[in-house]
């Protein structure tokens, strides 16, 4: 079998990215120290739409968390936190259901 250098580099990158990923079964978004379901739902959609190699996610309204879509899926912590910050920056439903609210992305983080 012939194994070329570009294929070796690609394989090593894939292995390394999987080996160092901080993977979880469920996550939520916090604004400051408080859980925020309105940011979490948007982050869940953003994360799922990104199509990461770790698998898909779905929002679980019973737990209020974004959860793995199927048993083999996982949520990567760094990418999840980015999705939370993006939702805060881009806007989310206000708590009174009227209008769009924003949060400082520096105050928003992922909780997995």
Secondary structure, DSSP 8 states (H G I E B T S, - for coil): ----HHHHHHHHHHHHHHHH--EESEEEEEETTEE-HHHHHHHHHHHHHHT-TT--EEEETTTTEEEESSTT--EEHHHHHHHHHHHHHH-EE-TTSSSEE---GGGEEEE-
